[in-house]
Amino acid sequence: MKSFRKELWFEIKGRRAFQNITEQVEDCLRESAIREGLCLVNAMHITASIFINDDESGLHNDFEVWLEGLAPEKPYSRYRHNRAEDNADAHLKRTIMGREVVVAVTNGKLDFGPWEQIFYGEFDGNRRKRVLVKIIGE
């Protein structure tokens, strides 16, 4: 069995955003030369997320509104964590949206269902963060 590891780096301008990273992950798969196996993609920061969904702007807006309703950024005083920082909401949003995804690799391709894409979700931006891509297989 072969193993491949690569880090992708992102610096989102602004506090929150969703970025489609499917092409970067597909580039990693090609570089790995693995044809059958599994591809793990995970955020290496506790205020960022990796998830799979549709690349549709209305849906992304719905995510933003929904997450802000569940864990509003302000007032900062609402969260005990914010006694030292101002990003408690980002930690909660990451927990809701998830840390990682695993996608099957079949015939050298990510084995997606219809409309599925991989996204990086940023909830406390304006600094560099990394995503790990780990692929195992043959």
DSSP file (Angstrom, degrees, kcal/mol; ACC not computed):
  #  RESIDUE AA STRUCTURE BP1 BP2  ACC     N-H-->O    O-->H-N    N-H-->O    O-->H-N    TCO  KAPPA ALPHA  PHI   PSI    X-CA   Y-CA   Z-CA
    1    1 A M              0   0    0      0, 0.0     2,-0.2     0, 0.0   137,-0.2   0.000 360.0 360.0 360.0 140.3    0.0    0.0    0.0
    2    2 A K  E     -A  137   0A   0    135,-3.6   135,-2.1     2,-0.0     2,-0.4  -0.656 360.0-157.4 -99.4 158.2    1.2    3.5   -0.8
    3    3 A S  E     -A  136   0A   0     -2,-0.2     2,-0.4   133,-0.2   133,-0.2  -0.997   6.6-172.4-136.5 140.2    0.7    6.6    1.2
    4    4 A F  E     -A  135   0A   0    131,-2.5   131,-2.4    -2,-0.4     2,-0.4  -0.995   2.2-175.2-134.3 138.4    0.8   10.3    0.2
    5    5 A R  E     +A  134   0A   0     -2,-0.4     2,-0.3   129,-0.2   129,-0.2  -0.999   9.7 160.9-137.1 133.9    0.7   13.4    2.3
    6    6 A K  E     -A  133   0A   0    127,-2.2   127,-2.9    -2,-0.4     2,-0.5  -0.991  26.7-138.9-149.7 145.5    0.5   17.1    1.4
    7    7 A E  E     -A  132   0A   0     -2,-0.3     2,-0.4   125,-0.2   125,-0.2  -0.893  11.5-158.3-104.5 134.1   -0.5   20.3    3.1
    8    8 A L  E     -A  131   0A   0    123,-3.0   123,-2.8    -2,-0.5     2,-0.4  -0.905  12.7-148.9-105.6 139.1   -2.6   23.0    1.4
    9    9 A W  E     -A  130   0A   0     -2,-0.4     2,-0.4   121,-0.2   121,-0.2  -0.894  15.0-177.4-114.4 140.5   -2.3   26.5    2.9
   10   10 A F  E     -A  129   0A   0    119,-3.0   119,-2.8    -2,-0.4     2,-0.3  -0.986  16.5-173.1-135.4 144.1   -5.1   29.1    2.9
   11   11 A E        -     0   0    0     -2,-0.4     2,-0.4   117,-0.2   117,-0.2  -0.814  17.9-162.2-135.7  96.2   -5.3   32.7    4.0
   12   12 A I        -     0   0    0    115,-0.5   114,-2.8    -2,-0.3     2,-0.5  -0.638  15.9-133.3 -81.0 127.4   -8.9   33.9    3.8
   13   13 A K  S    S+     0   0    0     -2,-0.4     2,-0.1   112,-0.2     3,-0.1  -0.712  76.9  22.5 -80.6 125.5   -9.3   37.6    3.8
   14   14 A G  S    S-     0   0    0     -2,-0.5   112,-0.4     1,-0.1   111,-0.1  -0.354 101.1 -76.4 101.8 172.0  -12.1   38.5    6.2
   15   15 A R  S    S+     0   0    0    110,-0.2   110,-1.8     1,-0.2     2,-0.3   0.902 105.8  22.1 -76.5 -43.1  -13.5   36.5    9.1
   16   16 A R        +     0   0    0    108,-0.2     2,-0.3   107,-0.1   107,-0.2  -0.955  63.0 141.1-134.1 146.8  -15.6   33.9    7.3
   17   17 A A  E     -E  122   0B   0    105,-1.8   105,-3.1    -2,-0.3     2,-0.4  -0.956  36.3-131.7-170.3 159.4  -15.8   32.3    3.9
   18   18 A F  E     -E  121   0B   0     -2,-0.3     2,-0.4   103,-0.2   103,-0.2  -0.991  25.9-171.3-118.5 129.3  -16.4   29.0    2.1
   19   19 A Q  E     -E  120   0B   0    101,-2.7   101,-3.0    -2,-0.4     2,-0.5  -0.982  23.4-128.9-126.8 128.2  -13.9   28.0   -0.6
   20   20 A N  E     +E  119   0B   0     -2,-0.4    99,-0.2    99,-0.2     3,-0.1  -0.627  30.0 171.8 -73.2 120.2  -14.2   25.1   -3.0
   21   21 A I     >  +     0   0    0     97,-2.5     4,-2.1    -2,-0.5     5,-0.2   0.168  40.7 113.7-115.8  16.0  -10.9   23.1   -2.8
   22   22 A T  H  > S+     0   0    0     96,-0.7     4,-2.6     1,-0.2     5,-0.2   0.906  76.8  51.5 -55.7 -45.7  -12.0   20.2   -4.9
   23   23 A E  H  > S+     0   0    0      1,-0.2     4,-2.3     2,-0.2    -1,-0.2   0.899 108.7  50.5 -61.3 -41.2   -9.4   21.0   -7.7
   24   24 A Q  H  > S+     0   0    0      2,-0.2     4,-1.8     1,-0.2    -1,-0.2   0.892 112.1  47.6 -64.3 -37.9   -6.5   21.2   -5.2
   25   25 A V  H  X S+     0   0    0     -4,-2.1     4,-2.2     2,-0.2    -2,-0.2   0.900 110.6  51.5 -69.6 -39.6   -7.5   17.8   -3.7
   26   26 A E  H  X S+     0   0    0     -4,-2.6     4,-2.3     2,-0.2    -2,-0.2   0.876 107.1  54.1 -62.6 -37.1   -7.8   16.3   -7.2
   27   27 A D  H  X S+     0   0    0     -4,-2.3     4,-2.4     2,-0.2    -1,-0.2   0.909 107.7  50.4 -61.4 -41.9   -4.3   17.7   -8.0
   28   28 A C  H  X S+     0   0    0     -4,-1.8     4,-2.1     2,-0.2    -2,-0.2   0.909 108.7  52.0 -61.9 -42.2   -3.0   15.9   -4.9
   29   29 A L  H  X>S+     0   0    0     -4,-2.2     4,-1.2     2,-0.2     5,-0.7   0.922 110.3  47.6 -61.9 -44.1   -4.6   12.7   -6.0
   30   30 A R  H ><5S+     0   0    0     -4,-2.3     3,-0.6     1,-0.2    -1,-0.2   0.926 111.8  50.8 -61.2 -44.1   -3.0   12.9   -9.5
   31   31 A E  H 3<5S+     0   0    0     -4,-2.4    -1,-0.2     1,-0.2    -2,-0.2   0.849 107.3  54.4 -62.5 -34.4    0.4   13.7   -7.8
   32   32 A S  H 3<5S-     0   0    0     -4,-2.1    -1,-0.2    -5,-0.2    -2,-0.2   0.778  92.4-146.8 -70.7 -27.1    0.0   10.6   -5.5
   33   33 A A  T <<5 +     0   0    0     -4,-1.2     2,-0.4    -3,-0.6    -3,-0.1   0.633  46.1 147.4  63.8  15.9   -0.6    8.2   -8.5
   34   34 A I      < -     0   0    0     -5,-0.7    -1,-0.3     1,-0.1     3,-0.1  -0.697  25.9-179.5 -82.6 132.0   -2.9    6.2   -6.3
   35   35 A R        +     0   0    0     -2,-0.4    73,-2.8     1,-0.3    74,-0.4   0.722  68.0  28.3-104.1 -29.5   -5.7    4.7   -8.3
   36   36 A E  S    S+     0   0    0     70,-0.2   102,-2.5    71,-0.2     2,-0.3  -0.992  92.6  62.0-138.0 126.5   -7.7    2.8   -5.6
   37   37 A G  E    S-CB 105 137A   0     68,-1.9    68,-2.7    -2,-0.4     2,-0.4  -0.968  76.0 -51.1 164.1-145.3   -8.0    3.8   -1.9
   38   38 A L  E     -CB 104 136A   0     98,-2.5    98,-2.3    -2,-0.3     2,-0.5  -0.977  29.8-153.0-134.7 144.8   -9.1    6.6    0.4
   39   39 A C  E     -CB 103 135A   0     64,-2.4    64,-2.6    -2,-0.4     2,-0.4  -0.973  10.1-164.6-121.7 117.0   -8.5   10.3    0.5
   40   40 A L  E     -CB 102 134A   0     94,-3.3    94,-2.6    -2,-0.5     2,-0.4  -0.852   5.8-176.3 -98.8 133.6   -8.7   12.1    3.9
   41   41 A V  E     +CB 101 133A   0     60,-2.6    60,-2.1    -2,-0.4     2,-0.4  -0.981  13.5 168.1-128.7 118.7   -8.9   15.9    3.9
   42   42 A N  E     -CB 100 132A   0     90,-2.4    90,-2.9    -2,-0.4     2,-0.3  -0.991  36.3-119.5-139.7 144.5   -8.9   17.6    7.2
   43   43 A A  E     - B   0 131A   0     56,-2.3    88,-0.2    -2,-0.4     7,-0.1  -0.568  16.2-156.2 -73.8 134.3   -8.6   21.1    8.6
   44   44 A M  S    S+     0   0    0     86,-2.4     2,-0.4    -2,-0.3    87,-0.1   0.126  72.2  72.0-100.2  19.3   -5.5   21.4   10.9
   45   45 A H  S >  S-     0   0    0     85,-0.2     3,-1.4    54,-0.1    -2,-0.1  -0.992  78.0-132.6-135.8 143.0   -7.0   24.4   12.8
   46   46 A I  T 3  S+     0   0    0     -2,-0.4    48,-0.2     1,-0.3    49,-0.2   0.382 104.4  53.4 -82.7   6.2   -9.8   24.4   15.3
   47   47 A T  T 3  S+     0   0    0     47,-0.1    76,-1.8    77,-0.1    77,-0.4   0.068 101.1  70.8-121.8  23.2  -11.6   27.4   13.8
   48   48 A A  E <   -F  122   0B   0     -3,-1.4     2,-0.3    74,-0.2    74,-0.2  -0.932  63.2-156.9-135.3 160.3  -11.7   26.0   10.2
   49   49 A S  E     -F  121   0B   0     72,-2.8    72,-3.1    -2,-0.3     2,-0.4  -0.921  13.2-150.9-137.5 156.2  -13.7   23.2    8.7
   50   50 A I  E     +F  120   0B   0     48,-1.1     2,-0.3    -2,-0.3    70,-0.2  -1.000  32.8 154.2-124.5 132.5  -13.7   20.7    5.8
   51   51 A F  E     -F  119   0B   0     68,-1.9    68,-3.1    -2,-0.4     2,-0.5  -0.970  37.0-123.4-151.4 164.8  -17.1   19.5    4.4
   52   52 A I  E     +F  118   0B   0     -2,-0.3     2,-0.3    66,-0.2    66,-0.2  -0.949  48.9 117.5-114.4 132.2  -18.8   18.2    1.3
   53   53 A N  E     -F  117   0B   0     64,-1.8    64,-1.5    -2,-0.5     2,-0.2  -0.932  62.2 -53.1-167.4-169.1  -21.8   19.8   -0.3
   54   54 A D        -     0   0    0     -2,-0.3     2,-1.5    62,-0.2    62,-0.1  -0.550  42.3-127.4 -81.5 143.0  -23.1   21.6   -3.4
   55   55 A D        +     0   0    0     60,-0.4     2,-0.4    -2,-0.2    -1,-0.1  -0.637  61.6 133.2 -90.6  78.5  -21.2   24.6   -4.9
   56   56 A E     >  -     0   0    0     -2,-1.5     4,-2.1     1,-0.1     3,-0.5  -0.992  53.9-143.5-135.5 123.2  -24.2   26.9   -5.0
   57   57 A S  H  > S+     0   0    0     -2,-0.4     4,-2.3     1,-0.3     5,-0.2   0.827  99.9  55.3 -61.4 -35.8  -24.0   30.5   -3.7
   58   58 A G  H  > S+     0   0    0      1,-0.2     4,-2.2     2,-0.2    -1,-0.3   0.910 109.0  48.0 -62.7 -41.0  -27.5   30.5   -2.3
   59   59 A L  H  > S+     0   0    0     -3,-0.5     4,-2.5     2,-0.2    -2,-0.2   0.901 109.5  52.7 -65.2 -41.2  -26.7   27.4   -0.2
   60   60 A H  H  X S+     0   0    0     -4,-2.1     4,-2.2     1,-0.2    -2,-0.2   0.898 109.5  49.3 -63.1 -39.2  -23.5   29.0    1.0
   61   61 A N  H  X S+     0   0    0     -4,-2.3     4,-2.6     2,-0.2    -1,-0.2   0.903 109.0  53.0 -63.5 -40.8  -25.5   32.1    2.1
   62   62 A D  H  X S+     0   0    0     -4,-2.2     4,-2.8     2,-0.2    -2,-0.2   0.907 107.8  51.2 -61.0 -41.6  -27.9   29.8    3.9
   63   63 A F  H  X S+     0   0    0     -4,-2.5     4,-3.2     2,-0.2     5,-0.3   0.945 110.6  49.1 -57.9 -48.0  -25.0   28.1    5.8
   64   64 A E  H  X S+     0   0    0     -4,-2.2     4,-2.3     1,-0.2    -2,-0.2   0.928 114.5  43.6 -59.2 -47.9  -23.7   31.6    6.8
   65   65 A V  H  X S+     0   0    0     -4,-2.6     4,-1.9     2,-0.2    -1,-0.2   0.924 116.1  48.2 -64.6 -44.7  -27.1   32.7    8.1
   66   66 A W  H  X S+     0   0    0     -4,-2.8     4,-1.9    -5,-0.2    -2,-0.2   0.928 113.7  45.8 -62.5 -47.5  -27.8   29.4    9.8
   67   67 A L  H  X S+     0   0    0     -4,-3.2     4,-3.0     1,-0.2    -1,-0.2   0.892 111.4  52.0 -64.4 -39.7  -24.4   29.3   11.5
   68   68 A E  H  < S+     0   0    0     -4,-2.3    -1,-0.2    -5,-0.3    -2,-0.2   0.851 109.0  51.9 -66.6 -32.3  -24.7   32.9   12.6
   69   69 A G  H  < S+     0   0    0     -4,-1.9    -1,-0.2    -5,-0.2    -2,-0.2   0.878 114.9  41.5 -67.7 -38.0  -28.1   32.1   14.1
   70   70 A L  H  < S+     0   0    0     -4,-1.9    -2,-0.2     1,-0.2    -1,-0.2   0.887 136.4  12.2 -76.2 -40.3  -26.7   29.2   16.1
   71   71 A A  S  < S-     0   0    0     -4,-3.0    -1,-0.2    -5,-0.2    -2,-0.2  -0.637  80.5-160.7-140.7  76.1  -23.4   30.8   17.2
   72   72 A P        -     0   0    0      0, 0.0    17,-0.1     0, 0.0    -4,-0.1  -0.277  19.0-134.3 -63.2 143.7  -23.5   34.6   16.6
   73   73 A E  S    S+     0   0    0     16,-0.1    16,-0.2    15,-0.1    15,-0.1   0.908  72.6  86.4 -62.2 -42.3  -20.1   36.3   16.5
   74   74 A K        +     0   0    0      1,-0.1     2,-0.1     2,-0.1    -1,-0.1  -0.872  61.1  43.4-123.6 154.1  -21.3   39.1   18.7
   75   75 A P    >   -     0   0    0      0, 0.0     3,-1.9     0, 0.0     4,-0.2   0.412  66.2-160.2 -76.5 141.6  -21.7   40.2   21.4
   76   76 A Y  G >  S+     0   0    0      1,-0.3     3,-1.7     2,-0.2     6,-0.3   0.816  86.8  68.7 -58.4 -31.2  -18.3   38.8   22.3
   77   77 A S  G 3  S+     0   0    0      1,-0.3    -1,-0.3     6,-0.0    -3,-0.1   0.617  79.9  79.0 -66.3 -11.6  -19.3   38.9   26.0
   78   78 A R  G <  S+     0   0    0     -3,-1.9     2,-0.4     4,-0.0    -1,-0.3   0.730  89.2  62.9 -67.2 -22.0  -21.8   36.1   25.4
   79   79 A Y    X   -     0   0    0     -3,-1.7     3,-0.6    -4,-0.2     9,-0.1  -0.890  67.6-150.3-115.1 134.0  -19.0   33.5   25.5
   80   80 A R  G >  S+     0   0    0     -2,-0.4     3,-1.7     1,-0.2     4,-0.2   0.855  98.8  63.8 -65.2 -35.1  -16.7   32.6   28.4
   81   81 A H  G >> S+     0   0    0      1,-0.3     3,-1.6     2,-0.1     4,-1.1   0.806  89.0  70.8 -58.4 -29.4  -13.9   31.6   25.9
   82   82 A N  G <4 S+     0   0    0     -3,-0.6    -1,-0.3    -6,-0.3    -2,-0.2   0.384  70.3  87.5 -76.2   6.5  -13.8   35.3   24.8
   83   83 A R  G <4 S+     0   0    0     -3,-1.7    -1,-0.3     1,-0.1    -2,-0.1   0.810 109.2  21.4 -67.9 -27.9  -12.3   36.4   28.0
   84   84 A A  T <4 S+     0   0    0     -3,-1.6     2,-0.2    -4,-0.2    -2,-0.2   0.665 138.1  12.6-109.0 -25.5   -9.0   35.6   26.4
   85   85 A E     <  -     0   0    0     -4,-1.1     3,-0.1    -9,-0.1    -1,-0.1  -0.727  62.8-126.7-138.8-175.6   -9.9   35.7   22.7
   86   86 A D  S    S+     0   0    0     -2,-0.2     3,-0.1     1,-0.1    -4,-0.1   0.003  85.7  82.3-126.7  29.2  -12.7   36.8   20.4
   87   87 A N    >>  +     0   0    0     -6,-0.1     4,-1.5     1,-0.1     3,-0.5   0.099  39.8 119.9-126.7  25.5  -13.4   33.7   18.4
   88   88 A A  H 3> S+     0   0    0      1,-0.2     4,-1.9     2,-0.2     3,-0.2   0.896  79.4  56.5 -56.6 -40.3  -15.6   31.4   20.5
   89   89 A D  H 3> S+     0   0    0    -16,-0.2     4,-2.6     1,-0.2    -1,-0.2   0.873 102.7  55.5 -59.8 -36.3  -18.2   31.5   17.8
   90   90 A A  H <> S+     0   0    0     -3,-0.5     4,-2.1     1,-0.2    -1,-0.2   0.876 105.5  51.3 -65.8 -37.9  -15.6   30.2   15.3
   91   91 A H  H  X S+     0   0    0     -4,-1.5     4,-1.8    -3,-0.2    -1,-0.2   0.916 112.4  46.4 -62.9 -43.4  -14.9   27.1   17.5
   92   92 A L  H  X S+     0   0    0     -4,-1.9     4,-1.9     2,-0.2    -2,-0.2   0.909 111.2  51.1 -66.9 -42.5  -18.6   26.3   17.7
   93   93 A K  H  X S+     0   0    0     -4,-2.6     4,-2.4     1,-0.2     5,-0.2   0.897 108.8  51.9 -63.1 -40.4  -19.2   26.8   13.9
   94   94 A R  H  X S+     0   0    0     -4,-2.1     4,-2.2     1,-0.2    -1,-0.2   0.910 107.0  53.4 -61.6 -42.1  -16.3   24.5   13.2
   95   95 A T  H  < S+     0   0    0     -4,-1.8    -1,-0.2     1,-0.2    -2,-0.2   0.898 111.6  45.7 -60.2 -40.4  -17.8   21.8   15.4
   96   96 A I  H  < S+     0   0    0     -4,-1.9    -2,-0.2     1,-0.2    -1,-0.2   0.913 117.2  42.3 -68.3 -43.7  -21.1   22.0   13.6
   97   97 A M  H  < S-     0   0    0     -4,-2.4    -2,-0.2     1,-0.2    -1,-0.2   0.678 112.8-119.6 -83.9 -18.6  -19.5   21.9   10.1
   98   98 A G     <  -     0   0    0     -4,-2.2   -48,-1.1    -5,-0.2    -1,-0.2   0.000   0.5-109.1 100.9 157.3  -17.0   19.2   10.8
   99   99 A R  S    S-     0   0    0    -50,-0.2   -56,-2.3     1,-0.2     2,-0.3   0.824  84.8  -2.0 -91.6 -38.8  -13.2   18.6   10.8
  100  100 A E  E     -C   42   0A   0    -58,-0.2     2,-0.3   -51,-0.1   -58,-0.2  -0.923  49.1-142.9-151.4 168.8  -12.7   16.3    7.9
  101  101 A V  E     -C   41   0A   0    -60,-2.1   -60,-2.6    -2,-0.3     2,-0.4  -0.964   9.7-152.0-133.4 153.8  -14.0   14.3    5.0
  102  102 A V  E     -C   40   0A   0     -2,-0.3     2,-0.4   -62,-0.2   -62,-0.2  -0.999  15.2-171.4-125.2 128.4  -13.0   10.9    3.6
  103  103 A V  E     -C   39   0A   0    -64,-2.6   -64,-2.4    -2,-0.4     9,-0.1  -0.968  23.7-119.7-122.5 133.9  -13.6   10.3   -0.1
  104  104 A A  E     -C   38   0A   0     -2,-0.4     7,-2.9     7,-0.4     2,-0.5  -0.394  21.2-141.4 -65.6 146.7  -13.2    6.9   -1.9
  105  105 A V  E     +CD  37 110A   0    -68,-2.7   -68,-1.9     5,-0.2     2,-0.4  -0.970  25.0 174.6-112.2 121.5  -10.7    6.8   -4.7
  106  106 A T  E >   - D   0 109A   0      3,-2.4     3,-1.5    -2,-0.5   -70,-0.2  -0.993  67.8 -12.0-131.9 125.6  -11.8    4.7   -7.7
  107  107 A N  T 3  S-     0   0    0     -2,-0.4   -71,-0.2   -72,-0.3    -1,-0.1   0.854 128.5 -55.4  53.2  37.7   -9.9    4.5  -11.0
  108  108 A G  T 3  S+     0   0    0    -73,-2.8     2,-0.3     1,-0.2    -1,-0.3   0.621 118.3 103.1  75.6  13.5   -7.7    7.4   -9.9
  109  109 A K  E <  S-D  106   0A   0     -3,-1.5    -3,-2.4   -74,-0.4     2,-0.4  -0.920  81.5-102.1-126.9 151.6  -10.7    9.8   -9.3
  110  110 A L  E     -D  105   0A   0     -2,-0.3     2,-1.5    -5,-0.2    -5,-0.2  -0.614  38.5-132.5 -67.9 128.0  -12.5   11.1   -6.3
  111  111 A D        +     0   0    0     -7,-2.9    -7,-0.4    -2,-0.4     2,-0.2  -0.625  41.7 168.0 -92.9  81.9  -15.7    8.9   -6.1
  112  112 A F        -     0   0    0     -2,-1.5     3,-0.1    -9,-0.1    -9,-0.0  -0.519  33.1-127.4 -93.0 157.0  -18.4   11.6   -5.6
  113  113 A G    >   -     0   0    0      1,-0.2     3,-1.7    -2,-0.2    -1,-0.1  -0.410  61.3 -53.8 -84.7 175.9  -22.1   11.6   -5.7
  114  114 A P  T 3  S-     0   0    0      0, 0.0    -1,-0.2     0, 0.0   -60,-0.0  -0.284 123.7  -1.3 -56.4 133.5  -23.9   14.1   -7.9
  115  115 A W  T 3  S+     0   0    0      1,-0.2   -60,-0.4    -3,-0.1     2,-0.2   0.345  91.1 147.5  72.0  -2.4  -23.0   17.7   -7.1
  116  116 A E    <   +     0   0    0     -3,-1.7     2,-0.3   -62,-0.1    -1,-0.2  -0.436  15.8 165.2 -70.9 135.6  -20.6   16.8   -4.3
  117  117 A Q  E     - F   0  53B   0    -64,-1.5   -64,-1.8    -2,-0.2     2,-0.4  -0.952  35.9-114.1-141.5 157.6  -17.6   19.1   -3.9
  118  118 A I  E     - F   0  52B   0     -2,-0.3   -97,-2.5   -66,-0.2   -96,-0.7  -0.832  34.4-167.5 -99.6 133.5  -15.0   19.6   -1.1
  119  119 A F  E     -EF  20  51B   0    -68,-3.1   -68,-1.9    -2,-0.4     2,-0.5  -0.930  21.1-144.4-124.1 144.3  -15.0   22.9    0.8
  120  120 A Y  E     -EF  19  50B   0   -101,-3.0  -101,-2.7    -2,-0.4     2,-0.5  -0.930  21.9-157.8 -97.1 124.0  -12.8   24.7    3.2
  121  121 A G  E     -EF  18  49B   0    -72,-3.1   -72,-2.8    -2,-0.5     2,-0.5  -0.929   4.4-163.7-107.1 124.1  -14.8   26.6    5.7
  122  122 A E  E     +EF  17  48B   0   -105,-3.1  -105,-1.8    -2,-0.5   -74,-0.2  -0.914  19.3 165.7-108.9 129.9  -13.1   29.5    7.5
  123  123 A F  S    S+     0   0    0    -76,-1.8   -75,-0.1    -2,-0.5  -107,-0.1   0.405  79.6  30.3-122.5  -2.4  -14.7   31.0   10.6
  124  124 A D  S    S+     0   0    0    -77,-0.4  -108,-0.2   -34,-0.1  -109,-0.2  -0.428  87.2 165.7-153.7  68.6  -11.8   33.1   12.0
  125  125 A G        +     0   0    0   -110,-1.8  -110,-0.2    -3,-0.1  -112,-0.2   0.350  35.0  90.4 -79.2-158.0   -9.8   34.2    9.0
  126  126 A N  S    S+     0   0    0   -114,-2.8     2,-0.3  -112,-0.4    -1,-0.1   0.710  84.7  74.9  72.2  25.8   -7.1   36.8    8.2
  127  127 A R  S    S-     0   0    0   -115,-0.3  -115,-0.5  -117,-0.1    -1,-0.2  -0.978  89.9 -88.0-156.9 157.7   -4.2   34.4    9.0
  128  128 A R        +     0   0    0     -2,-0.3     2,-0.3  -117,-0.2  -117,-0.2  -0.435  46.3 173.2 -70.1 135.4   -2.6   31.4    7.3
  129  129 A K  E     -A   10   0A   0   -119,-2.8  -119,-3.0    -2,-0.2     2,-0.3  -0.962  18.2-135.2-138.5 157.4   -4.1   28.0    8.0
  130  130 A R  E     -A    9   0A   0     -2,-0.3   -86,-2.4  -121,-0.2     2,-0.4  -0.828   6.0-156.6-120.9 155.9   -3.4   24.5    6.7
  131  131 A V  E     -AB   8  43A   0   -123,-2.8  -123,-3.0    -2,-0.3     2,-0.5  -0.990  18.6-137.8-125.2 133.1   -5.4   21.6    5.4
  132  132 A L  E     -AB   7  42A   0    -90,-2.9   -90,-2.4    -2,-0.4     2,-0.5  -0.797  12.1-166.5 -94.0 131.2   -3.9   18.1    5.4
  133  133 A V  E     +AB   6  41A   0   -127,-2.9  -127,-2.2    -2,-0.5     2,-0.5  -0.981  11.5 177.8-113.7 118.6   -4.6   15.8    2.4
  134  134 A K  E     -AB   5  40A   0    -94,-2.6   -94,-3.3    -2,-0.5     2,-0.4  -0.986   3.6-175.1-124.9 121.4   -3.6   12.1    3.2
  135  135 A I  E     -AB   4  39A   0   -131,-2.4  -131,-2.5    -2,-0.5     2,-0.4  -0.965   2.4-179.7-121.0 130.4   -4.2    9.5    0.5
  136  136 A I  E     +AB   3  38A   0    -98,-2.3   -98,-2.5    -2,-0.4     2,-0.3  -0.966  33.2  71.9-127.5 147.1   -3.7    5.8    1.0
  137  137 A G  E      AB   2  37A   0   -135,-2.1  -135,-3.6    -2,-0.4  -100,-0.2  -0.987 360.0 360.0 152.0-158.4   -4.1    2.9   -1.4
  138  138 A E              0   0    0   -102,-2.5  -101,-0.2    -2,-0.3    -1,-0.1   0.331 360.0 360.0-120.1 360.0   -2.7    1.3   -4.5
